[in-house]
Amino acid sequence: MSSVDATIVFFPRFTTLAGAATFTTAPLDVSRFDGAQFQVWLGDMDGVSPVATLYFEESLDAQTWVLGPQTPEGFVLDEGLAKFFSYGFRLRWFRVRLVLTGSEVIATCWAEGLLRGGGGGAWAAAQAGAAAGSTGDLRGSPAGGPAGPRAVGRRGWDPRGPEGPPGPISVLDPLPPPTGHGFPGL
């Protein structure tokens, strides 16, 4: 069974989104993790014909995003219910995209869960294979031999040092502080 390496917060409790728009989390480097198990809650939405659709996207370069084979289409979220998801990572980068449609839409939601350790997927396997054939000093031992942990591996070596993975991670871009005269109309 996989271990829990870190908690993840995609949308903090309670995030209010307004307008028919697309809301995307910042790219998350998941190269150290096998997958995620998380839940998404959507409160009652206001507006004319509001719909909230959730997409899970992956990327090799954090520029070009595709839907993973596990989720070839979006999930329409039900109001007032928490939905549980389990997602296995294939590529290096992961993000969540929430699309609100309708007129004058306002929605409150949150999304949080666990990142599962072990690392894998097609991206990690390709990286490990490339490192195994390398002649450079990528293995962690002074001479670059097989004695030390591999720098590109996911088990037994942490580039951040002995303290290991951080605590909770939030990948939602923080909002800048308000400027000017505040909010118009208030």
DRENLO-43981 format. One record per residue: residue in three letters; x, y, z of N, C-alpha, C, CB in turn; chain. Coordinates in nm, 3 decimals. Last residue first. Glycine has a CB too. Layout:
   r  n_east n_north    n_up ca_east ca_north   ca_up  c_east c_north    c_up cb_east cb_north   cb_up c
 ala       X       Y       Z       X        Y       Z       X       Y       Z       X        Y       Z A
...
END
This chain:
   r  n_east n_north    n_up ca_east ca_north   ca_up  c_east c_north    c_up cb_east cb_north   cb_up c
 leu  -1.950   4.917  -0.348  -1.968    4.879  -0.207  -1.952   4.996  -0.116  -1.870    4.771  -0.167 A
 gly  -1.893   4.994  -0.606  -2.033    4.965  -0.574  -2.055   4.925  -0.429  -2.083    4.856  -0.663 A
 pro  -1.572   4.850  -0.637  -1.671    4.946  -0.681  -1.812   4.901  -0.641  -1.662    4.966  -0.832 A
 phe  -1.353   4.787  -0.370  -1.445    4.729  -0.465  -1.550   4.832  -0.507  -1.512    4.604  -0.406 A
 gly  -1.075   5.007  -0.341  -1.157    4.895  -0.296  -1.247   4.847  -0.407  -1.240    4.935  -0.175 A
 his  -0.921   5.203  -0.463  -1.029    5.246  -0.375  -1.117   5.132  -0.329  -1.112    5.348  -0.444 A
 gly  -0.602   5.041  -0.478  -0.693    5.147  -0.521  -0.798   5.178  -0.416  -0.761    5.109  -0.651 A
 thr  -0.600   4.686  -0.422  -0.535    4.815  -0.441  -0.640   4.918  -0.479  -0.424    4.807  -0.549 A
 pro  -0.580   4.383  -0.231  -0.658    4.484  -0.303  -0.582   4.616  -0.312  -0.794    4.507  -0.235 A
 pro  -0.303   4.158  -0.288  -0.384    4.241  -0.199  -0.461   4.345  -0.279  -0.295    4.310  -0.094 A
 pro  -0.353   3.882  -0.519  -0.277    3.997  -0.470  -0.365   4.080  -0.378  -0.224    4.083  -0.588 A
 leu  -0.419   3.544  -0.434  -0.469    3.670  -0.489  -0.383   3.784  -0.435  -0.618    3.691  -0.453 A
 pro  -0.216   3.263  -0.516  -0.269    3.358  -0.418  -0.314   3.486  -0.487  -0.164    3.389  -0.309 A
 asp  -0.317   2.987  -0.705  -0.242    3.112  -0.706  -0.301   3.207  -0.603  -0.243    3.176  -0.846 A
 leu  -0.323   2.682  -0.546  -0.407    2.788  -0.600  -0.326   2.917  -0.594  -0.542    2.801  -0.521 A
 val  -0.187   2.486  -0.423  -0.144    2.519  -0.558  -0.232   2.625  -0.622  -0.143    2.394  -0.642 A
 ser  -0.055   2.426  -0.113  -0.166    2.490  -0.181  -0.117   2.531  -0.319  -0.219    2.613  -0.101 A
 ile   0.025   2.159   0.095   0.065    2.234  -0.023  -0.059   2.297  -0.082   0.138    2.143  -0.127 A
 pro   0.126   2.070   0.428   0.022    2.096   0.328   0.071   2.188   0.216  -0.099    2.158   0.396 A
 gly   0.479   2.012   0.450   0.344    1.986   0.499   0.242   2.017   0.390   0.315    2.069   0.624 A
 pro   0.737   1.871   0.235   0.675    1.975   0.317   0.540   1.930   0.367   0.662    2.105   0.239 A
 pro   0.948   1.578   0.265   0.848    1.659   0.198   0.787   1.762   0.291   0.740    1.571   0.141 A
 gly   1.270   1.608   0.439   1.166    1.540   0.362   1.064   1.635   0.303   1.096    1.439   0.447 A
 glu   1.493   1.678   0.583   1.362    1.709   0.642   1.247   1.652   0.562   1.345    1.858   0.654 A
 pro   1.727   1.628   0.445   1.676    1.524   0.533   1.538   1.554   0.591   1.772    1.502   0.645 A
 gly   1.670   1.779   0.114   1.747    1.745   0.232   1.675   1.648   0.323   1.780    1.869   0.308 A
 arg   1.547   1.818  -0.122   1.530    1.923  -0.022   1.602   1.891   0.107   1.383    1.945   0.005 A
 pro   1.578   1.594  -0.277   1.663    1.709  -0.307   1.651   1.821  -0.205   1.630    1.762  -0.443 A
 asp   1.599   1.280  -0.141   1.512    1.398  -0.141   1.599   1.521  -0.165   1.432    1.410  -0.008 A
 trp   1.590   0.940  -0.183   1.668    1.061  -0.206   1.574   1.179  -0.217   1.754    1.049  -0.333 A
 gly   1.425   0.718  -0.147   1.552    0.724  -0.078   1.635   0.848  -0.102   1.631    0.609  -0.117 A
 arg   1.268   0.722  -0.458   1.277    0.658  -0.327   1.416   0.678  -0.270   1.243    0.507  -0.337 A
 arg   1.286   0.833  -0.706   1.190    0.890  -0.614   1.201   0.831  -0.474   1.053    0.871  -0.666 A
 gly   1.573   0.933  -0.908   1.478    0.838  -0.851   1.385   0.905  -0.752   1.551    0.723  -0.785 A
 val   1.764   1.107  -0.980   1.640    1.115  -1.055   1.536   1.018  -1.002   1.665    1.089  -1.201 A
 ala   1.973   1.041  -0.812   1.917    1.175  -0.803   1.784   1.185  -0.876   2.014    1.277  -0.860 A
 arg   1.991   0.735  -0.642   1.984    0.805  -0.770   1.916   0.940  -0.754   1.909    0.720  -0.875 A
 pro   2.214   0.680  -0.367   2.079    0.688  -0.421   2.077   0.771  -0.549   1.984    0.747  -0.318 A
 gly   2.536   0.517  -0.439   2.447    0.614  -0.375   2.307   0.612  -0.432   2.504    0.751  -0.387 A
 ala   2.663   0.316  -0.594   2.656    0.305  -0.449   2.552   0.397  -0.387   2.791    0.333  -0.389 A
 pro   2.707   0.316  -0.869   2.577    0.272  -0.821   2.562   0.272  -0.670   2.552    0.137  -0.872 A
 gly   2.901   0.623  -0.929   2.871    0.481  -0.937   2.738   0.445  -0.874   2.979    0.401  -0.873 A
 gly   2.998   0.875  -0.907   2.889    0.856  -1.000   2.851   0.710  -1.016   2.924    0.914  -1.133 A
 ala   3.181   0.911  -0.711   3.234    0.878  -0.842   3.123   0.857  -0.946   3.320    0.754  -0.834 A
 pro   3.021   0.976  -0.485   3.123    1.068  -0.531   3.174   1.039  -0.672   3.238    1.066  -0.437 A
 ser   2.674   0.904  -0.563   2.800    0.868  -0.501   2.909   0.960  -0.556   2.835    0.717  -0.528 A
 gly   2.459   0.995  -0.716   2.470    1.039  -0.579   2.598   0.998  -0.509   2.355    0.989  -0.502 A
 arg   2.419   0.953  -0.988   2.380    0.848  -0.894   2.394   0.889  -0.748   2.462    0.726  -0.918 A
 leu   2.512   1.118  -1.181   2.372    1.133  -1.144   2.330   1.036  -1.035   2.285    1.113  -1.264 A
 asp   2.753   1.209  -1.341   2.744    1.190  -1.196   2.600   1.213  -1.150   2.840    1.285  -1.122 A
 gly   2.719   1.032  -1.660   2.744    1.147  -1.574   2.726   1.113  -1.427   2.652    1.261  -1.611 A
 thr   2.641   0.838  -1.824   2.776    0.824  -1.770   2.809   0.940  -1.678   2.878    0.817  -1.883 A
 ser   2.319   0.674  -1.836   2.402    0.793  -1.833   2.542   0.762  -1.780   2.337    0.901  -1.750 A
 gly   2.134   0.477  -1.815   2.228    0.469  -1.926   2.325   0.584  -1.930   2.154    0.463  -2.054 A
 ala   1.984   0.560  -1.598   2.056    0.435  -1.587   2.160   0.421  -1.699   1.959    0.316  -1.591 A
 ala   1.857   0.789  -1.693   1.964    0.803  -1.595   2.047   0.676  -1.584   1.907    0.839  -1.458 A
 ala   1.665   0.679  -1.861   1.767    0.767  -1.917   1.885   0.780  -1.822   1.708    0.905  -1.949 A
 gly   1.508   0.542  -1.676   1.577    0.469  -1.782   1.688   0.551  -1.843   1.480    0.427  -1.889 A
 ala   1.405   0.755  -1.528   1.491    0.657  -1.461   1.570   0.577  -1.565   1.407    0.563  -1.373 A
 gln   1.251   0.883  -1.725   1.361    0.954  -1.663   1.459   0.857  -1.597   1.310    1.054  -1.560 A
 ala   1.061   0.688  -1.783   1.149    0.735  -1.889   1.271   0.805  -1.830   1.074    0.829  -1.985 A
 ala   0.935   0.669  -1.535   1.002    0.551  -1.590   1.100   0.592  -1.699   0.898    0.451  -1.645 A
 ala   0.825   0.926  -1.510   0.931    0.884  -1.418   1.006   0.764  -1.472   0.872    0.852  -1.281 A
 trp   0.632   0.921  -1.720   0.737    1.023  -1.717   0.853   0.976  -1.630   0.682    1.156  -1.665 A
 ala   0.458   0.712  -1.661   0.540    0.704  -1.781   0.656   0.802  -1.775   0.455    0.731  -1.904 A
 gly   0.460   0.637  -1.308   0.405    0.692  -1.429   0.505   0.685  -1.543   0.361    0.833  -1.408 A
 gly   0.600   0.736  -1.002   0.592    0.640  -1.110   0.541   0.708  -1.234   0.503    0.523  -1.073 A
 gly   0.602   0.752  -0.650   0.643    0.802  -0.780   0.641   0.697  -0.888   0.778    0.858  -0.771 A
 gly   0.568   0.724  -0.378   0.619    0.613  -0.457   0.665   0.654  -0.593   0.515    0.509  -0.469 A
 gly   0.267   0.859  -0.220   0.408    0.848  -0.252   0.442   0.730  -0.342   0.487    0.837  -0.128 A
 arg  -0.014   1.055  -0.289   0.038    0.924  -0.254   0.180   0.907  -0.306  -0.052    0.812  -0.308 A
 leu  -0.161   1.332  -0.149  -0.071    1.289  -0.255  -0.007   1.160  -0.208   0.037    1.398  -0.290 A
 leu  -0.497   1.397  -0.057  -0.368    1.339  -0.025  -0.290   1.307  -0.152  -0.384    1.214   0.060 A
 gly  -0.701   1.693  -0.051  -0.681    1.549  -0.040  -0.539   1.512  -0.006  -0.721    1.481  -0.167 A
 glu  -0.954   1.923  -0.172  -0.836    1.889  -0.094  -0.821   1.739  -0.084  -0.843    1.952   0.046 A
 ala  -1.147   2.191  -0.264  -1.090    2.065  -0.314  -0.961   2.039  -0.238  -1.066    2.069  -0.469 A
 trp  -1.453   2.378  -0.251  -1.320    2.345  -0.201  -1.278   2.212  -0.258  -1.317    2.343  -0.047 A
 cys  -1.676   2.652  -0.336  -1.626    2.515  -0.344  -1.499   2.500  -0.262  -1.599    2.474  -0.490 A
 thr  -1.944   2.842  -0.456  -1.849    2.822  -0.347  -1.807   2.676  -0.348  -1.911    2.863  -0.209 A
 ala  -2.031   3.053  -0.729  -2.020    2.918  -0.671  -1.917   2.920  -0.558  -1.982    2.813  -0.779 A
 ile  -2.231   3.232  -0.945  -2.150    3.242  -0.824  -2.150   3.103  -0.761  -2.205    3.353  -0.724 A
 val  -2.307   3.364  -1.264  -2.279    3.247  -1.181  -2.193   3.285  -1.061  -2.209    3.138  -1.264 A
 glu  -2.438   3.506  -1.473  -2.427    3.561  -1.338  -2.403   3.451  -1.235  -2.554    3.639  -1.303 A
 ser  -2.519   3.218  -1.656  -2.521    3.364  -1.651  -2.522   3.409  -1.505  -2.644    3.420  -1.727 A
 gly  -2.300   2.948  -1.747  -2.429    3.005  -1.709  -2.418   3.155  -1.709  -2.475    2.953  -1.571 A
 thr  -2.021   2.769  -1.609  -2.099    2.820  -1.722  -2.235   2.864  -1.670  -2.113    2.714  -1.834 A
 leu  -1.698   2.725  -1.492  -1.834    2.764  -1.457  -1.902   2.820  -1.580  -1.834    2.869  -1.341 A
 val  -1.458   2.484  -1.464  -1.524    2.572  -1.560  -1.666   2.597  -1.512  -1.523    2.510  -1.704 A
 leu  -1.154   2.417  -1.323  -1.297    2.424  -1.293  -1.359   2.527  -1.386  -1.322    2.461  -1.143 A
 arg  -0.879   2.206  -1.334  -0.946    2.318  -1.401  -1.095   2.308  -1.371  -0.919    2.316  -1.557 A
 val  -0.579   2.118  -1.179  -0.724    2.104  -1.180  -0.781   2.229  -1.245  -0.781    2.084  -1.035 A
 arg  -0.273   1.959  -1.286  -0.351    2.074  -1.240  -0.499   2.039  -1.247  -0.319    2.201  -1.324 A
 phe   0.060   1.832  -1.305  -0.083    1.809  -1.285  -0.149   1.939  -1.242  -0.108    1.696  -1.179 A
 trp   0.354   1.702  -1.463   0.277    1.814  -1.410   0.129   1.780  -1.406   0.300    1.941  -1.493 A
 arg   0.458   1.456  -1.565   0.525    1.528  -1.457   0.438   1.633  -1.389   0.649    1.595  -1.510 A
 leu   0.216   1.187  -1.612   0.310    1.289  -1.658   0.362   1.371  -1.539   0.243    1.382  -1.762 A
 arg   0.054   1.015  -1.465   0.135    0.963  -1.575   0.246   1.059  -1.611   0.049    0.935  -1.696 A
 phe  -0.103   0.946  -1.152  -0.027    1.037  -1.237   0.052   0.961  -1.343   0.068    1.122  -1.151 A
 gly  -0.430   0.852  -1.081  -0.292    0.806  -1.095  -0.217   0.893  -1.194  -0.288    0.658  -1.140 A
 tyr  -0.675   0.955  -0.857  -0.613    0.982  -0.986  -0.469   0.934  -0.984  -0.620    1.131  -1.020 A
 ser  -0.989   0.951  -0.724  -0.858    0.889  -0.713  -0.795   0.900  -0.851  -0.868    0.739  -0.663 A
 phe  -1.237   1.150  -0.562  -1.162    1.114  -0.681  -1.032   1.044  -0.641  -1.133    1.237  -0.767 A
 phe  -1.566   1.227  -0.448  -1.434    1.172  -0.420  -1.369   1.124  -0.550  -1.443    1.056  -0.319 A
 lys  -1.761   1.508  -0.385  -1.730    1.403  -0.482  -1.587   1.358  -0.455  -1.749    1.452  -0.631 A
 ala  -2.016   1.635  -0.181  -1.872    1.613  -0.198  -1.854   1.496  -0.293  -1.801    1.586  -0.060 A
 leu  -2.287   1.854  -0.267  -2.232    1.721  -0.244  -2.080   1.721  -0.259  -2.295    1.619  -0.340 A
 gly  -2.401   2.096  -0.347  -2.422    2.051  -0.210  -2.364   1.915  -0.177  -2.564    2.048  -0.183 A
 glu  -2.447   2.015  -0.689  -2.449    2.114  -0.583  -2.474   2.048  -0.448  -2.556    2.220  -0.611 A
 asp  -2.226   1.808  -0.870  -2.359    1.828  -0.814  -2.350   1.927  -0.699  -2.421    1.694  -0.766 A
 leu  -2.020   1.866  -1.153  -2.035    1.855  -1.008  -2.178   1.883  -0.967  -1.939    1.951  -0.937 A
 val  -1.925   1.684  -1.424  -2.020    1.786  -1.382  -2.045   1.764  -1.234  -2.153    1.780  -1.466 A
 phe  -1.602   1.628  -1.528  -1.705    1.581  -1.436  -1.796   1.698  -1.400  -1.643    1.517  -1.308 A
 gly  -1.473   1.601  -1.869  -1.492    1.664  -1.739  -1.602   1.598  -1.658  -1.523    1.810  -1.757 A
 glu  -1.298   1.319  -2.015  -1.393    1.431  -2.020  -1.409   1.486  -1.879  -1.531    1.387  -2.080 A
 pro  -1.113   1.125  -1.963  -1.116    1.181  -2.098  -1.216   1.295  -2.115  -1.149    1.074  -2.196 A
 thr  -0.949   1.029  -1.726  -1.054    1.130  -1.726  -1.062   1.195  -1.863  -1.029    1.237  -1.616 A
 gln  -0.752   0.851  -1.777  -0.848    0.816  -1.673  -0.968   0.909  -1.673  -0.780    0.820  -1.537 A
 pro  -0.594   0.980  -1.960  -0.679    0.872  -2.009  -0.780   0.826  -1.905  -0.593    0.755  -2.052 A
 gly  -0.609   1.339  -1.893  -0.551    1.207  -1.880  -0.646   1.099  -1.929  -0.514    1.180  -1.735 A
 leu  -0.608   1.612  -2.113  -0.684    1.533  -2.017  -0.622   1.394  -2.012  -0.836    1.526  -2.056 A
 val  -0.322   1.828  -2.135  -0.413    1.729  -2.193  -0.490   1.663  -2.079  -0.334    1.622  -2.276 A
 trp  -0.137   2.124  -2.204  -0.216    2.044  -2.111  -0.311   1.951  -2.185  -0.294    2.133  -2.016 A
 thr   0.169   2.270  -2.228   0.068    2.205  -2.309  -0.005   2.104  -2.222   0.132    2.136  -2.434 A
 gln   0.318   2.352  -1.999   0.272    2.448  -2.098   0.155   2.393  -2.180   0.387    2.488  -2.191 A
 ala   0.440   2.165  -1.844   0.361    2.268  -1.774   0.316   2.379  -1.869   0.444    2.327  -1.659 A
 asp   0.547   1.949  -1.983   0.625    2.071  -1.975   0.557   2.186  -1.902   0.660    2.115  -2.112 A
 leu   0.371   1.738  -1.977   0.513    1.707  -1.967   0.595   1.832  -1.938   0.563    1.641  -2.094 A
 ser   0.061   1.735  -1.794   0.152    1.795  -1.891   0.293   1.744  -1.869   0.148    1.949  -1.882 A
 glu  -0.292   1.697  -1.730  -0.153    1.660  -1.713  -0.068   1.724  -1.822  -0.137    1.507  -1.715 A
 glu  -0.598   1.770  -1.553  -0.509    1.785  -1.668  -0.365   1.751  -1.630  -0.517    1.928  -1.723 A
 phe  -0.930   1.724  -1.491  -0.797    1.692  -1.441  -0.703   1.688  -1.560  -0.795    1.555  -1.363 A
 tyr  -1.211   1.938  -1.448  -1.122    1.866  -1.538  -0.989   1.841  -1.467  -1.099    1.946  -1.671 A
 leu  -1.552   1.995  -1.371  -1.416    1.979  -1.322  -1.335   1.894  -1.418  -1.417    1.916  -1.181 A
 thr  -1.807   2.231  -1.408  -1.743    2.111  -1.464  -1.596   2.110  -1.424  -1.759    2.106  -1.619 A
 ala  -2.109   2.359  -1.308  -1.967    2.354  -1.273  -1.910   2.222  -1.324  -1.945    2.369  -1.118 A
 val  -2.364   2.574  -1.417  -2.306    2.440  -1.425  -2.158   2.452  -1.391  -2.327    2.377  -1.568 A
 pro  -2.666   2.765  -1.386  -2.524    2.745  -1.354  -2.484   2.598  -1.363  -2.494    2.797  -1.213 A
 ser  -2.903   2.910  -1.489  -2.853    2.783  -1.545  -2.705   2.758  -1.514  -2.873    2.782  -1.695 A
 val  -2.817   3.204  -1.343  -2.911    3.148  -1.440  -2.845   3.027  -1.506  -2.954    3.254  -1.547 A
 gly  -2.730   3.200  -0.991  -2.719    3.242  -1.130  -2.824   3.175  -1.215  -2.580    3.212  -1.184 A
 asp  -2.553   3.012  -0.742  -2.650    3.114  -0.782  -2.626   3.149  -0.928  -2.640    3.240  -0.692 A
 met  -2.516   2.686  -0.602  -2.472    2.790  -0.694  -2.587   2.886  -0.722  -2.420    2.728  -0.827 A
 asp  -2.426   2.532  -0.300  -2.535    2.577  -0.386  -2.485   2.693  -0.472  -2.659    2.621  -0.302 A
 gly  -2.088   2.397  -0.324  -2.208    2.442  -0.254  -2.318   2.477  -0.353  -2.177    2.562  -0.166 A
 leu  -1.893   2.121  -0.381  -1.952    2.238  -0.446  -2.079   2.273  -0.371  -1.982    2.211  -0.598 A
 trp  -1.589   1.959  -0.310  -1.724    1.995  -0.265  -1.767   2.121  -0.338  -1.729    2.015  -0.111 A
 val  -1.384   1.691  -0.372  -1.423    1.823  -0.419  -1.566   1.846  -0.373  -1.410    1.836  -0.576 A
 gln  -1.108   1.502  -0.250  -1.251    1.527  -0.261  -1.274   1.672  -0.302  -1.322    1.496  -0.128 A
 phe  -0.855   1.264  -0.349  -0.903    1.391  -0.296  -1.053   1.402  -0.314  -0.832    1.508  -0.365 A
 gln  -0.556   1.117  -0.400  -0.692    1.086  -0.360  -0.744   1.212  -0.295  -0.700    0.959  -0.264 A
 ala  -0.309   1.079  -0.651  -0.376    1.160  -0.551  -0.513   1.101  -0.522  -0.388    1.308  -0.597 A
 gly   0.008   0.915  -0.725  -0.127    0.962  -0.754  -0.181   1.045  -0.641  -0.220    0.845  -0.781 A
 asp   0.282   0.887  -0.690   0.210    0.793  -0.776   0.075   0.848  -0.818   0.192    0.659  -0.706 A
 phe   0.529   1.150  -0.687   0.409    1.085  -0.637   0.348   0.990  -0.740   0.306    1.189  -0.595 A
 arg   0.726   1.309  -0.786   0.760    1.227  -0.669   0.643   1.143  -0.621   0.809    1.316  -0.557 A
 ser   0.613   1.461  -0.988   0.709    1.358  -1.026   0.749   1.269  -0.909   0.831    1.422  -1.084 A
 val   0.434   1.665  -0.988   0.395    1.542  -0.918   0.493   1.428  -0.946   0.254    1.500  -0.958 A
 asp   0.417   1.997  -0.967   0.513    1.893  -1.008   0.485   1.769  -0.923   0.663    1.943  -0.990 A
 leu   0.135   2.168  -1.067   0.196    2.100  -0.953   0.288   1.990  -1.007   0.087    2.040  -0.858 A
 pro   0.030   2.485  -1.188   0.085    2.352  -1.215   0.156   2.296  -1.091   0.182    2.357  -1.334 A
 ala  -0.249   2.637  -1.015  -0.112    2.644  -1.066  -0.062   2.502  -1.094  -0.018    2.717  -0.964 A
 thr  -0.587   2.583  -1.130  -0.483    2.586  -1.027  -0.347   2.598  -1.093  -0.489    2.460  -0.938 A
 thr  -0.822   2.784  -1.297  -0.721    2.680  -1.307  -0.621   2.695  -1.194  -0.650    2.685  -1.443 A
 phe  -1.137   2.853  -1.411  -1.049    2.873  -1.297  -0.953   2.755  -1.292  -1.130    2.888  -1.162 A
 thr  -1.320   3.018  -1.655  -1.238    2.901  -1.626  -1.141   2.936  -1.515  -1.162    2.854  -1.754 A
 ala  -1.659   3.149  -1.618  -1.516    3.157  -1.650  -1.449   3.023  -1.621  -1.447    3.271  -1.569 A
 ala  -1.905   3.340  -1.528  -1.889    3.227  -1.620  -1.745   3.234  -1.672  -1.994    3.231  -1.740 A
 gly  -1.871   3.444  -1.186  -1.868    3.467  -1.330  -1.851   3.338  -1.409  -1.757    3.562  -1.364 A
 ala  -1.676   3.367  -0.903  -1.785    3.443  -0.963  -1.763   3.462  -1.111  -1.800    3.580  -0.894 A
 leu  -1.614   3.158  -0.627  -1.579    3.193  -0.765  -1.699   3.261  -0.827  -1.536    3.066  -0.847 A
 thr  -1.488   3.115  -0.310  -1.602    3.161  -0.387  -1.553   3.210  -0.522  -1.680    3.273  -0.312 A
 thr  -1.376   2.858  -0.107  -1.339    2.948  -0.216  -1.465   2.985  -0.293  -1.234    2.882  -0.309 A
 phe  -1.322   2.803   0.222  -1.425    2.793   0.120  -1.391   2.898   0.017  -1.570    2.813   0.178 A
 arg  -1.081   2.578   0.160  -1.217    2.592   0.214  -1.234   2.737   0.254  -1.243    2.495   0.336 A
 pro  -0.886   2.618  -0.146  -0.904    2.619  -0.001  -1.052   2.625   0.039  -0.829    2.737   0.060 A
 phe  -0.828   2.398  -0.398  -0.909    2.516  -0.370  -0.934   2.516  -0.220  -1.045    2.518  -0.454 A
 phe  -0.623   2.209  -0.344  -0.637    2.269  -0.476  -0.714   2.401  -0.467  -0.706    2.173  -0.572 A
 val  -0.407   2.095  -0.120  -0.525    2.181  -0.124  -0.526   2.248  -0.261  -0.524    2.288  -0.006 A
 ile  -0.277   1.791   0.006  -0.286    1.888  -0.104  -0.415   1.966  -0.092  -0.277    1.816  -0.242 A
 thr  -0.032   1.631   0.211  -0.169    1.671   0.184  -0.166   1.775   0.074  -0.239    1.727   0.313 A
 ala   0.205   1.372   0.139   0.169    1.511   0.163   0.019   1.530   0.144   0.247    1.605   0.069 A
 asp   0.241   1.093   0.143   0.357    1.182   0.148   0.320   1.325   0.182   0.429    1.179   0.018 A
 val   0.130   0.795   0.255   0.085    0.932   0.233   0.206   1.022   0.247  -0.029    0.973   0.334 A
 ser   0.225   0.499   0.075   0.225    0.585   0.192   0.171   0.722   0.154   0.367    0.596   0.252 A
 ser   0.051   0.224  -0.074   0.128    0.348  -0.083   0.121   0.426   0.046   0.078    0.433  -0.199 A
 met   0.084  -0.118   0.000   0.000    0.000   0.000   0.088   0.124   0.000  -0.096    0.000   0.122 A
END
